Amino acid sequence: MTAELQLDKGEIDRLNAQSLSCLVSNRQEARRLTDIALAAARRLQYDRGAWMAELNHASLLYYGGQNEAAEQVVRPLVTRFHALGDLEGEMAALVCLGALASRRGDFNSSGQHFDNALQLAHQIPDSLYKFSLFNRMGIDALSRGDSRSGPRNFLLSLDMAERFGTAAHRVNALSNLASSQHDLGNDEDAIPLLSEALGILDNQHLPHLRPLVTANLAMCLLASGKAQDAQVLLEPFLEEGGLAEGAEHAFIQCLAAHALMRQNVQERALYFLQLAQSKAIQCNDYEEQMHAWLLYGMYHFARGEAELALDALGKAEELLSVQRNPFYQQQIYKGFADLYAQLQDWRQAYHYLQLYQMHYEARARSARDSRILMRNLEKEMRILKEERDRALELQAAREAENQKLETLNRELTHQIHHVSTVRDSLKEQAIRDHLTGLYNRRHFETCLNAILHESSGRFHVVVVILDLDFFKRVNDTYGHAFGDEVLMQFAQLVQREVRAGDMVCRYGGEEFCLLLRAIDAATAQHKIRQIAEKYRKQQIRLEQHMIEGCTFSAGIAEYPRHGATRHELLMRADTALYVAKMNGRDRAVIVSEGEN
């Protein structure tokens, strides 16, 4: 060990790079190299080397499900790398924070961390650290339900793996890309990708990667009804102490339980399901916890244990708030529909059947769109790679053709600009509510902070929270499709009535929020009453249904009179909204009126 500690800075950097490379293929070796690098860097008082080793240590804690410990290690590293001016280290630390936030379902934080990391990535050369960036961004996109960004980021990570990584990185990228295609219903592309990954494994000694790739293939087989074939693939990786570990092992055991249930081997299915759930809880993996609860619901349903099945599916549904895997979401709603039908609760059965049908159609569209997107992205990446490789060959072979190389580089820049434009478009979608097209709550609150800072008391800013009266009754009476139509028409009405410089957002459910510049609360109240009058007269139609006389309640708060911060204004407006509701609805109440 003494000899290992007598390392210079270059050798410590190489050890950290080797440890990073081993994270996807052999974490035991990664842990050994990290310990050596950390001890040597501390002995040499080499800060960057020690911080890079700590970053690898945080990644190992993350893979082991020790999320809080990982965050304690990595959070101060962002500031340290920034102070050092080390863009690569700062980017890598932000990626780790983004992965941790994504795992706990905090997608606002994960999106911010990944956006900051991506800005730094544009300023540094491509490297294996960018493989981690795009890989984690792909996983985050799928977890938040973004079916377009996920595959694109996995393709970018595959490109980085091919240029800077090992066979293990290529296998990891292929497996993640295939898993994303399966989740979107596109097994047509998923299975060839997994076959390619298994082909690499057959020619390389990478035993630690085989369980995950095999499990993803088994998942595709299960979806196509081949439960016995899936079970045969999974058998070598089921027991404790094997190659699979942590959340990956929970995933494999869940798949095995599912395959066994399909074959009516209930007792052994329950055994693996219990192991999987325990492992998922231990690793703080919400997706596999949701997977396990879904399977518990299926297990109890098959045994005629309706109450236990309802409880299990309810717990799976609760986890949809932090993990939005489209495949599991669809299966949860189908499970509820089947269960309520068996209980002859036809209203609930119909409700969940509608949700299932909606997500089934959405997943079918996602599968189609995903196939098209995959073809376009593959073509785009192939063109980029071909042009880059051709340019490098020409540069190396003939100095006389420098002009041609410059032309190719300009074309490559154009392609990169196109990719950046697509990314910006996807980012715009991320700040919009998908149903109404209005800005979402996260973007609204960001803009409110900016406008309050701009005003600093120099002009009035009014915040209005609106809530559609008796909206639940509309949903229950006419169905969710009609409820969506009400929301969309109300959003269009409000957008037409406010000024170009004002802002409207869907705050959540049937709540909307307005941000009105340079007017006072009384003027805003008058405007809201005008909108309410038009809303009462509006006829809303969809198919055979029609309603009119709709109303809403509103709470109004003025800056700086009613609050000096975003939080105070929203809280006071919400209090005024509550007063409006309590006083009979269909009214707009200013904060001072509510307090009196």
BELQUISUL-V29706 format. One record per run of one state. SS is the DSSP state (a for helix, b for strand, c for the rest). FROM is the first residue (numbers start at 1). TO is the last residue. If there is no record, write none. Layout:
SS&FROM&TO / SS&FROM&TO
//
This chain:
c&1&1 / a&2&5 / c&6&8 / a&9&22 / c&23&26 / a&27&44 / c&45&46 / a&47&63 / c&64&66 / a&67&84 / c&85&86 / a&87&103 / c&104&106 / a&107&121 / c&122&127 / a&128&143 / c&144&146 / a&147&164 / c&165&166 / a&167&183 / c&184&186 / a&187&203 / c&204&206 / a&207&223 / c&224&226 / a&227&237 / c&238&245 / a&246&262 / c&263&265 / a&266&282 / c&283&285 / a&286&302 / c&303&305 / a&306&321 / c&322&325 / a&326&342 / c&343&345 / a&346&397 / c&398&398 / a&399&430 / c&431&431 / b&432&432 / c&433&438 / b&439&439 / c&440&440 / a&441&455 / c&456&460 / b&461&468 / c&469&470 / a&471&478 / c&479&479 / a&480&497 / c&498&502 / b&503&508 / c&509&510 / b&511&517 / c&518&520 / a&521&537 / c&538&539 / b&540&542 / c&543&544 / b&545&547 / c&548&551 / b&552&559 / c&560&565 / a&566&582 / c&583&587 / b&588&590 / a&591&595 / c&596&596
//
